[in-house]
Amino acid sequence: VEKEFSFENRKVLLVEDNEMNREIATEILEDAGLAVDTAEDGAFAVKAVEENGLEHYDFILMDIQMPVMDGYEATKAIRAMPGGDKVTIIAVSANAFEDDVQKSLSVGMNAHVAKPIDVNVLFDTMRELAR
């Protein structure tokens, strides 16, 4: 019998530059049982991972288009850290064409979810990638 997957006791770093999107997504993720840290751009995301350690996060939900450091650059920086290959990074982007998806995967993201976010698609993707 397959055990029901639970987001309880799992941590996510939500990287999103739009404050309203960040608030809504945080509420949805917390309602699912996830503990949520947020970062408003890629530079803050990299800093959060450096300060907390890679093992601190089960998932990083990474917006692509952000000021200061975009999601691609932040992902490359995180992947370059020792053990950086172990954290699950999911691109969350309004850019959902095939070449956008391929670019996300080519910089080391594990998956790509289109905005506006379909919560079921996001949670299914997270379940599939959960370690």
Summary of the structure (lengths in Angstrom):
residues: 131
radius of gyration: 13.5
end to end distance: 18.5
largest distance: 46.9
contacts: 412
relative contact order: 0.16
helix: 43%
strand: 19%
